[in-house]
Amino acid sequence: MNEEFAHDFDTIVNQAKAISRPVRVAIAGADVENILLGAFDAQESGFVTPILVGNRKKITDMLNTLGLQDRDYDLQPVSDDVNVVQYSIEMILAGKADVLMRGNTQTRDFLMPILNKGNHLLYKNLMTHVVMLKIPGCAKITAISDVTILVEPSLEQRKEVIRNMVRALRMLGVEHPNIALLSLVEKPSFHMRDTVEAQTLVMQQNEDPFADCNLVGPIPYDLIVSKEAARLKNYDCPYCGEFDGIIVPNLMAGNLMIKALQMHASANSCGIIMGAKIPIAITSRSDSKEQAYLSLAACAIMAQREQTEEEQ
C-alpha cells in the first residue's frame, strides 16, 4: 500500500471512514477552536463521536461562537481544580471513551498523566510523538519523530523511536518502510555524536535487525528528499526522494523542522503518540482544524486495528 499512501492523506481519511463504528474521543480541555472544528468535521465524516471535557462555560461559549451548539456531543463538565487529562484518561480506562486528544493544555501537563505509572498506559517501550507530514514538492507523506517528548534521545531511545515509527507507518498501510537518520552531514564525524550514533544504528540494523525497515544514515535533509541532490553529490542510495520516515537527532531539530514546514511551506500534517496502550492525538493549539481532523483519522484507524487484534 506504499503507493496509495504516498500521494496525500486521502488513504488515511478513507480508512478512517471505513471503520465499523465511530471512536469516542475524549478531548481534554475542549475549549479550543481548531480542535473543536476538526473534531466535528471528523464526526460529520462518520469516524468520531466527540466527548468534550473541561470548563462548561468556556466550552459552551466556544461552541456558540463557532455555531456548533446544536451538534451532537457529550459534554463532561469538570471544575477548574480537576485535571482534565486525568479525567479523560479515567473515562477511557472505564470503557467510556476510546481515544485521548489534547485540547487546551500545555504539552507537559498533557503528557504527565499519560506517563503516570498508576494509569498503566505505557507499554514496555518508550512513548514517542510521530508526525505525518505532507511536504509540498515531495511525492510521499513523510513520518517525522520525535518532535515533542525526547529532548536528547540516547542511542537505545533512538531505537525505540524507530520501532514506534515503523509501527505507526504499518498501522497506516506502509509495510517495511524506508527510514532516514537525519544529520548535518552524510559521513560520520566524532565531533558530531548523532552521526556516529546513526552509523552505529545502521550497522546494528544490518547485523541483527531491531525494526522491520530499511535504515539509512547519517544523511542530511537534501539527500533525504531529493534524488537530484543525491545525483549531484554522487550519493548512492535508492531511497533518496522516497523515504517514508525521518528520525531527527533531537527535539529542537525536529520541532523547528516541523514548524518551519508548516508555517512557511503550508505543509499539512497529523500527530499521534506511539508507545501507549491507547490511541492519543496531539496537535498544537496553533495548528489548523485540518491537522486536528487528520490526527483523529489516524487515531480512529489505530483504535480499530487494536480492537481487531484484541478480538483475534
N, C-alpha and C positions, 0 to 999 in steps of 0.2 A: 504493500500500500504506500510505499515511499513516494511514488509519482503523484498519487492523489493528494497526499499530504503536502507536497512541495509547493503547490501554486498559491493557495491562500487559506483562510480559515473556514472555508465552506465545508470541508470534510468534517472538521470538529463540530461545527454547528449542526450539520446533517446527522452526525452520530448522536448528538445530544437530543435532537428532535425525535429520534427513533427509539429512545429508551422506553421501557414498558410503563413507567409511571413517573410523574414529576417528583424530583427530590425536594425535600423540605429543607430550606436554607435558613439557618439562624444567623441574622445579621447583627453582630454585636456593636451596638451604638448606631442605630439605623438612621439617624438624622443627618444624612449626607446626600446631597443632591445627585451626584453621579452614580452612587451606589444604588439609590432607590430607582432611578430611571433605568439603569441596567438590569436590576432585578425584576422590575415589572415588564420590561421588554422580554426577558427570559421567560417570565410567566406567560406572556402572550404567545411565545413560541412553543409553549407546552412542556418545558422541561424543568420548571421551578415553581415551588409554592413558597412565597416569601413569609418569613416569620420575623417581625420587626421587634427587636429587643432594645429597650432603652427608656429614656425620659418621655412620658406620654405627650406632654405639651410640645416638646421640641419636634417629636416625630409627626404629630398631627398637624402642627403648623407648617412643617416642611411639605407634607402631603397636600395640604390645602394650597400652598404656594405653587406646587407643581401640577395641580389639578388631578391628583391621584387619589383623592379622598374616597371616591366611590369604587375603587378597585377592591378585589378580593384579597385579603391578607389576614394574618394572625398577629395581633398586636400583643406583645408581652411587656407591659409597663413595669419598670423597676425604679426604685428610688435612687437618688444620686449617690447614696452611700453603698450601693450594691455594685459589685464588679460585673459589668455586663458580659465580659468574655467568659468568666467563670459560670455565670448563669446560663449562657448559651451552651457551654460545654456540658453542663449538667442536664440540659434538655436532650442533648444528643445521647449521653450515657443512659438516660432514662427511656430512650427509644422514641422521643417526641420530635426529633429532628435528625437529618442525615448529614448535612454539610454545614461547616462553620465558615463564616465570612467576616472579614474585618470591615468595620464601619468607622465611626468617629472615635477612634482610639489611636494613641501613639503606638508605634511599632513595638517598642519594648513592652508596653502594657498589654498588647495583644499576645505577644509571644510567651510572656512569663507564665500564665495559667496553663498554656499548652505544654510547656516544659516541666511544669509541676508534676513530680513523680506520683503524687497522690491521685492524679486524674488518670493515670495509666494509659496515656495516649500515644506514647512513643514505642516504636519497635526497638530492637537492639541497635539498629543502625542509626546514623546521625540524621537529624532533621535539617533539610536544606530547601532553599527557595529556587524554583525553576521558572524562568520567564520564557514564554514562547513569543518570538518577535518576528514580524514581517518587515524586513528591511527593504525599502524601495531600491529597485535595481537588482535584488537577489531573487533567484527563482524559488528558493525554498523558505519555508518558515524555519527559523533557527532557534534552538533552545539555548539559553544562557544561564549559567549558575556558577557560584552562589552570589546573589547581589543584595542580600538583606541580613543574613544571620551570621555567617562566619567572617570575622574581620581579617584574620591572617591564618587561613587553614594550614594545618600541618600536612605532611606527606600522607599519613594514614587518613586524615579527614578528607583530603582531595580524592582518595579512592572512593569514599562514601558519596561524595558529591557526584562523581562519575556514575556510580551504581544507581543513585537516585535519578539522575538524568536519563539513563538508559531505561529505567523502569517507567518514567513518565512518558518517554517517547513511545515505548512499546504499548502502553495503555491507549495512546492516541494513534496507533496504527503503524509505527515505524519499527521494523524488525532489524536488528544488528546495525545500529546507526554508525555514522562516521563522526567521531568526536575529536575536536581540536583543543590542545592545551595552549591557550593564548599566552604569548610572551612578547617582549620587545624585539627580540631577535630570534633567528631560526637555528642558531648554534649555541650549545651550552657554554656558559661562562661562569667561572667560580665567583665572579663579582655579583652575579645575579642568582640568588638562591632558587627562584622559581624555574629558571632554565635548567638547572641541574636536577631539580625535583621532577620536571617534566620528562627529561631524558630517562630518569630512573623509573618513572611510572610506565613509560612506553616499553622499556626493557623488561620490567616485571610482567606487563600485559602480554608481551610476546613469549616469554618463557613459561608463565603459568597464569593464564587469563583470570582476572578478577571481575571482569564485566563483559557482557556479550556485545562487544562493539569493536570497531576499528579505531585505534587510538593513535594520534599523531601529535608530536610536539618535541621541543618548543617550536612554536610557529607564530609569526606576527599577523596582525589583523588583515593586512593587504593580501597576504598569501591565502588566508582562510577564505576570503570572499571573492577572489579574482583569479581565474585561470590565466588571464593575460599577465597579471603581476608575476605569477609563478613562471610563465614562459620567459618573461624578461629577466627574471632573476635566476633562470636555469634551475628552478626548484622542482625536483622530480617527485611529484605526489599526485595520484589520480583523483584525490578527493578535493583539491583546491577548487573553490567556487561551488562545491556541492556538499559541504559539511552540514550535518544535521544538528550539531551542538557545539557550543564553545564553553570550555571551563576556564573561568577567569582566575588569575593568581591571587586576588584578594578582593575584599568587599569594595574598596574605593574604586578600583579599576572597573569592576562590573557595574556598580551603581552609576558611575559617571557615564559609562558607555551607553547604558540603557536610557538614561535621561537625556543625553545628547541626541540619540537617535529618535527618541520620542518627540522632543521639543523642536529640533531643528530639521529633522528629515521626515516628520509626520509618520514615524513607524508605529504600526498598530501592534498590540501585544495582549497577552493574558498571563496572569501569575498564579501559580499553585505551590503549595508547600508539600514536599515529599518527606517520607520517613515517619509520618504519624499514622495512627490506625483509622483516622477519619479523613475524608477529603476536606482540604482547607483552601479557600480562595482568599488571596491577598492582593490588593491593588493600592496604589497611592490615592490619597484623598484628592489629589490634583489630576488624577487620570480621567479619561473620558468615560462616558457611560458605555461606549462600545467595549472598552477594556474590562469593565465590570461584567458586562454581558458575556464576553468570551471566556473570562475566568470561571464564570458559573457553568458555561457549556462544558469546559474541560472537567470541572469537578462533578458534573452530572454524569459524564461518561465514566469517571473513576468510581463513583458510587455504584453505578450499575455493574461495572466489572467486578468490584469487590463483592457485591451481593451474589453475583453469579458464581464466583469462585467459592464462596462460603457454602452455597447450596450444593455444589459439586463435591 
